[in-house]
Amino acid sequence: MDDSDPFAARHIPATAARPLLGLTILVVEDSRFASDAMRLLCLRSGARLRRADCLASARRHLRTYRPSVIIVDLGLPDGSGLDLIAELDQAVPRIGVILGTSGDDLSENATLAAGADGFLAKPITSLAVFQNAILSHMPPDRQPPGPRLVRDDHVRPDPLAFQDDMAQVADLLCDRSEGHMIDYVAQFVGGVARSAEDFALAQAAADLARARASGTPFASDKARVAALIQQRLQQRRAI
């Protein structure tokens, strides 16, 4: 379970209050809103956090250091997180804990089949769920000593991170993207919207994804998603 991060401190033993102390977690996640939730969970747990927002960035990180834990989102702008999970599972030495994450619960089987140790369903806001998903795959020498009080606190990501995600999607839609990029936008918006409990936007994204999957015209669904995103960006300007 050794980190090969040249900037990491020597191993610090975990404590009951901070059970992930001494671990470095690389989160491969394109959403700033979801990443902020991870930041808060790591902060509360004692872990160091690094973030990559795409597969290419993750591979650059991994050429420099080996984290204790990696959490990989399955839907990324430059490909599927399943491909990275499969690579990491075969790597020698192997990262100690490899987890996949997605807003689609049906992705769990594919994640485990690719070689992940576990799966985290989005939104990930529960401190207990986050800590247990990692600790359940850690060796005894990296477990906190003695009994541990499992706190089921929930973190609340910064609303401005949600707005940043909306601005990113607005830029993608302005590029008149078609095909794969529209599929990416639909899944990205749907995941962020569900995490933020923005049910109107989540439904619009689901309708766009459904139209794309069925091969039916999707221009009106795309326009609906774009209009809702602009509404959310206007709310930011009003603040």
N, C-alpha and C positions, 0 to 999 in steps of 0.2 A: 504493500500500500504506500510505498515511498513516493512522494512527489519529486519530479525532477525539475521543478520550477526553480531557476537559479535565483529568483528574488524571494523565495519563501523562507520563512524562519525555520529553525529546527523544530522537530515535532513537539507540539504542545499537547499534553494529555487533555482529553475531554473532561468535562465536569457534568454533574447532574443538571445544572441550570443551563449550561451551554454544551449540549451533547455533540455538536459537530465542530468543536474547537480544534484547530489544527488542520482542518481539511481545506483543500482548495477545490472549488466547484466551478467547472466551465459550463455555462449555460449557452446553448446554441439556439437562439430565439430571435425572430425578426420583429416581434412586437415590443415596443418600448413599455406599453402598459403591463404586459405579462412579465417583462424583465424587471420592472419596478417591484412587482409582487415578489419575485425571486430575490431581489436585493433585500427586501424587508425580512423575508424568511431566513435568509442567510445571516443577516445582521442579528436577528433574535436568537439564532442557533449557534453563533460563534464562528461560522465558516467564512473563508475568503471567497469572493465572487469574481469571476472573469466572465465576459460576455462576447460572443461572436454572433453576428446577425445574419450569417449565411454559411453555406458549406465551405466556400473558398476561404472565408475568414477563419472558420474553425480549423481547417487544415493548416493554415499559417500558424495559428496558436500552437497546434499540436506538434509542429516541427521544432518549436522552441522549448516546450515543457510538457510534462505529463501530469494532469490534475489527478486528485484522488477520486473525483466523481465527475461524470459528464452527464448532462441532461439535454437531450436532443429533441427539439420540436420536429414533427414529421413533415410539416408543410413549410418549405423554405423557398425563397425567390429563385434560387438557382438549382433546385432539385429536391429530391426526397430525403428526409432525415434517415429513412430506412437504409439507404446506401451507406451513409456514414456509420450507422450502428453496426452493419455487417462488417465493414472494414475494421472497426475498433475491436469487435469480438475476435477477429482473427489475428490482431496485432500481437507482437511479442516484444516487450512485456505488455500485458493487457491492463488497461485502466481498471482499477479496483471495482468500481460500480458504474454501470452503464444503464441509464434510464431513458425511456422514450416518453414523449408527452404530446397530447393532441386533444382538441375539443371533440373529436369523434371517438366515442367509446368503442366503436367497432374496430378501431385500429389496434387494440391491445394485442390480439392474437398475432397480427402481422409484426408488431414490435418485438414480441417475444421470439417469434420464428426467425427474425433477423439476427437475434443474438443478445438482445437486451436482458438485463437482470430483472427489470420491472417496468411498470407503466404508471404514469401519473396523468389522470384525467383532468383537463382544464375545466373551469378555472382552478388554479392552485393557490388557495389563500389560507388553508388550514395549517397551522404550525405542527400539529400532531401528525397529520397525514404526510407532510413534507419530511419531517424528521424520521418517522417510522419507515418510509419508503427507502431512505438511505441506510439507516442503522440496521435494518433487517438483512442487509447484504454485506455488512462490515465484519471483518474478523474480530475475534475477542479482544485483541490488543488495542483496537481502535474504538471500543465501546466505552461509554462513561462508566465509572466505577459505582457500585452500590445501586440502591433503588433510585428510580428516576420518576419524578412527577410529570405525567404526560399532560401538557396544557393544550387545550383545544382552542386557543386563541386564533382569531382570523385577522389577517393583515388587509389594509385598504390601500391599493396603489394610488399614486398621485394622479388626479384627474387631468393634469396637464400632459401626462404621458399618453393618455387616451387621445387628447387633441393632437399630439404629435403623430400618432398613428393615423388619424384622420387626414392630416395634412399630407402624409406620405402617400396614402391611397388616392387622394385628390390629384396629386402629381401624376400618378400612374394612369389614371383615367383620362387626364388631359393629353396623354401621349397617343390617344386613339388606339390603344393596344387591343389586340384581338387574340383569339386562340388561347394558348397556354397562359398568357398573362391575365386574361379575364378569369380563367379558372383559379389562378392564384389569388386575384383580388377577392373573388367570392368567398374562398375558404378563409383568407386572412381577415376580411371584414366580419365574417360570421363568427370566427373565434374571438376576436376582440370585443365584438358587440355582446356576445354571451357572457364574457368575463365582466363586462361593465354593466350587465343587466339592462342593456339597451335593446329591448325586445322587438321594437319596430324595425330597427336596423338589422337585427339578426334575421328577422323574417324576410326582409328584402334581399339579403345576401343568400338565404336559402332558396328563394325563388329564382334568383339569377343562376345559382349552381344547378338547380333542377332543369332550367331551360337549356343550359349548356349541355347537361348530361343527356337530355332527350333529343337534342339536335333541332329544337324549335327556335324560332326567332327570339332573340334576347335583348334587342335594342331598348325596348321599353323597361325591362327589368334593370338593365345597366343604367338607364337614365334615372330610374327611381333610387337606386343606390347612390348615384352621384348627387342627386338632389338632397337626400337625407344627410350625406356627408357635409355638403355645403351648409346645411342648417346647423350642424354641430360646430362647424368652424365659425359661423356667425355668432354662436353662443360664446365662443372663446373671445371674439372681438368685443362683445358686449361686456364681458368681465374686465 
